[in-house]
């Protein structure tokens, strides 16, 4: 304690802050009371938020440097401590601190500084969902974390995809999260499409770690009767055959989940075409409004590349903007608010056919250092 308190106090001194951020982020595991002290010390959280806000202008156009990325990630490491501590977690949510991270999750640059930033930000959200707290799930659903995760699941690096899929998995495991995703055909379609696209890419670059979370998401979706019926028609064929038999040979848990999934959804059958053709609308995806005020990142209010966080309750077509380059185009056709599971399933099968004939593209780079540690530290409980 004698060592910790002077360091925390130095966070409010701009001249000392950078060195203290680095030292505290390295020693955070050595201080079990770090989170309450950070939260209740005068000016400390404000100093951490200043570090976050200071790099918003670097997000677009993308000019973030490695030095700036490392510095803000050290601040995020301290916020992860606050997010995961039982005494400060509710306070962290009540102050809407995660919203400050959403612009980082909505970046698209493949450079190492941006990937490191996204991965560390995902680590903070992952630390929240690891707690299995319904209050956390409610907050994340209300503030539209799922569309942001879907974008990363489709275009991020393997590790970022894995952490984002883990977050979606934990949301689905909560009853509120499952009901939310399966409430409408377009919501189910958006999630199922991204999962299906990921399966196509895994056939070329298998990853047991990522496959594990995808299978668990499918298994949880099958707990909903309507989603189960849709999955019987649109579950990727690579999960029904022996495509991943060699990859899963030594993973008893995933094989068990996959066998349960196949036993529930059945052998599958061709999906009938939609009963009627609907005109694509510009209504919301059904996951709400995911446009952040672009003043935070210095962009135009009309720029889709800088949007990402809920700021009001007005339905917006911005929901399509965070699904990914290929999926967004197809998902737009599913925007009709009355779309059924059957129509969504048919569109999903069309998307699967498209991806089966499309070469895979790289998903960025593998992060290293403390960002990888932060992102992976909460995933030890992901087998639930």
Long-range contacts (C-beta under 8 A, 24 or more apart in sequence): 1-33, 4-31, 4-33, 4-34, 4-37, 5-37, 8-37, 8-38, 8-41, 8-44, 9-41, 11-41, 11-43, 11-44, 11-47, 11-48, 12-42, 12-43, 12-44, 12-47, 17-47, 17-51, 18-71, 21-51, 21-71, 21-74, 21-75, 21-78, 22-74, 24-74, 24-78, 25-73, 25-74, 25-77, 25-78, 25-370, 26-370, 28-77, 28-78, 28-81, 34-78, 34-81, 35-81, 35-82, 35-84, 35-85, 35-87, 35-88, 36-85, 36-87, 36-88, 38-78, 38-81, 38-82, 38-88, 39-82, 39-88, 39-91, 39-92, 45-82, 45-95, 45-97, 48-75, 48-78, 48-79, 49-97, 49-100, 51-75, 52-76, 52-100, 52-101, 53-100, 53-296, 56-103, 56-296, 56-297, 56-298, 57-297, 57-298, 59-103, 59-104, 59-107, 59-297, 59-298, 59-306, 60-107, 60-297, 60-298, 60-299, 60-303, 60-305, 60-306, 62-107, 62-109, 62-111, 62-114, 64-109, 64-111, 64-113, 64-114, 64-117, 65-113, 66-112, 66-113, 66-116, 68-113, 69-112, 69-113, 69-114, 69-116, 69-117, 70-116, 72-117, 73-116, 73-117, 73-120, 73-370, 73-371, 73-374, 74-370, 76-101, 76-120, 76-121, 76-123, 76-124, 76-374, 77-120, 77-123, 77-370, 77-374, 79-124, 80-123, 80-124, 80-127, 80-374, 83-124, 83-127, 83-128, 84-127, 84-128, 84-130, 84-131, 84-378, 86-131, 89-128, 89-131, 89-133, 89-136, 90-135, 92-128, 93-128, 93-135, 93-136, 93-139, 96-143, 98-124, 98-125, 98-128, 98-139, 98-140, 98-143, 98-145, 99-143, 99-309, 99-310, 101-125, 102-143, 102-145, 102-148, 102-292, 102-308, 102-309, 103-292, 103-296, 103-297, 103-306, 103-308, 103-309, 105-148, 105-149, 105-151, 105-152, 105-308, 106-148, 106-151, 106-292, 106-306, 106-307, 106-308, 106-309, 106-322, 108-151, 108-155, 108-305, 110-364, 110-365, 112-365, 112-367, 115-156, 115-157, 115-160, 115-364, 115-365, 115-367, 116-367, 116-369, 116-371, 118-152, 118-156, 118-160, 119-157, 119-159, 119-160, 119-163, 119-367, 119-371, 119-372, 119-374, 119-375, 120-370, 120-371, 120-374, 120-375, 122-152, 122-160, 122-163, 122-164, 122-167, 122-375, 123-163, 123-371, 123-374, 123-375, 123-377, 123-378, 124-374, 125-167, 126-163, 126-166, 126-167, 126-375, 126-378, 126-379, 127-377, 127-378, 129-166, 129-167, 129-170, 129-171, 129-378, 130-170, 130-378, 130-381, 132-170, 132-173, 132-174, 132-384, 134-174, 134-176, 137-170, 137-171, 137-174, 137-176, 137-177, 138-176, 140-167, 140-171, 141-171, 141-176, 141-177, 141-180, 142-288, 142-310, 143-309, 143-310, 144-287, 144-288, 144-289, 144-290, 144-309, 144-310, 145-171, 146-171, 146-181, 146-191, 146-287, 147-190, 147-285, 147-287, 147-290, 147-319, 147-322, 147-323, 148-290, 148-308, 148-322, 150-190, 150-191, 150-194, 150-322, 150-323, 150-324, 150-327, 151-322, 151-323, 151-324, 153-194, 153-195, 153-198, 154-194, 154-197, 154-198, 154-323, 154-324, 154-325, 154-326, 154-327, 155-324, 155-325, 155-363, 155-364, 156-363, 156-364, 157-363, 157-364, 157-365, 157-366, 157-367, 158-205, 158-207, 158-210, 158-363, 158-366, 159-366, 159-367, 159-372, 159-375, 159-376, 160-363, 160-364, 160-367, 160-375, 161-198, 161-210, 161-363, 162-207, 162-209, 162-210, 162-213, 162-379, 163-375, 163-376, 163-379, 165-198, 165-210, 165-213, 165-214, 165-217, 166-213, 166-379, 166-382, 168-213, 168-217, 169-213, 169-216, 169-217, 169-220, 169-382, 170-382, 172-217, 172-220, 172-221, 173-220, 173-384, 178-220, 178-221, 178-223, 178-224, 179-224, 181-221, 182-221, 182-224, 182-226, 182-227, 183-286, 184-286, 184-337, 184-339, 185-334, 185-339, 185-340, 185-341, 185-342, 185-343, 185-344, 186-285, 186-286, 186-331, 186-334, 186-335, 186-336, 186-337, 186-339, 186-344, 187-285, 187-286, 187-287, 188-221, 188-226, 188-227, 188-230, 188-341, 188-344, 189-331, 189-334, 189-339, 189-344, 189-345, 189-347, 189-348, 190-285, 190-286, 190-287, 190-323, 190-327, 190-331, 190-334, 191-217, 191-221, 192-221, 192-230, 192-231, 192-234, 192-344, 192-348, 193-323, 193-327, 193-330, 193-331, 193-347, 193-348, 193-351, 194-323, 194-324, 194-327, 196-234, 196-236, 196-348, 196-351, 196-352, 196-355, 197-324, 197-326, 197-327, 197-351, 197-355, 199-236, 199-238, 199-239, 200-236, 200-238, 200-352, 200-355, 200-356, 200-360, 201-360, 201-363, 202-238, 202-244, 203-238, 203-243, 204-360, 205-360, 206-244, 206-247, 208-247, 208-248, 208-251, 208-254, 211-244, 211-247, 211-248, 211-254, 212-251, 212-253, 212-254, 212-257, 212-382, 212-383, 213-382, 215-239, 215-254, 215-257, 215-258, 215-261, 216-257, 216-382, 218-261, 219-257, 219-260, 219-261, 219-264, 222-261, 222-264, 222-265, 226-341, 227-341, 228-264, 228-265, 229-341, 230-341, 230-342, 230-344, 230-345, 230-348, 231-265, 232-265, 232-266, 232-268, 232-269, 233-268, 233-269, 233-270, 233-271, 233-345, 233-349, 234-271, 234-345, 234-348, 234-349, 234-352, 235-261, 235-265, 235-268, 236-352, 240-267, 240-268, 253-383, 271-342, 271-345, 271-346, 271-349, 272-342, 272-346, 273-346, 274-340, 274-342, 274-343, 274-346, 275-342, 275-343, 278-336, 278-338, 278-339, 278-343, 279-336, 280-332, 280-333, 280-334, 280-335, 280-336, 281-335, 281-336, 281-337, 282-317, 282-335, 283-315, 283-317, 283-335, 283-336, 283-337, 284-315, 284-316, 284-317, 284-318, 284-319, 284-335, 285-319, 285-320, 285-323, 285-331, 285-334, 285-335, 286-319, 286-337, 287-319, 288-313, 288-315, 288-319, 289-313, 289-314, 289-315, 289-316, 289-318, 289-319, 290-316, 290-318, 290-319, 290-321, 290-322, 291-316, 291-318, 291-321, 326-351, 326-354, 326-355, 326-358, 327-351, 330-354
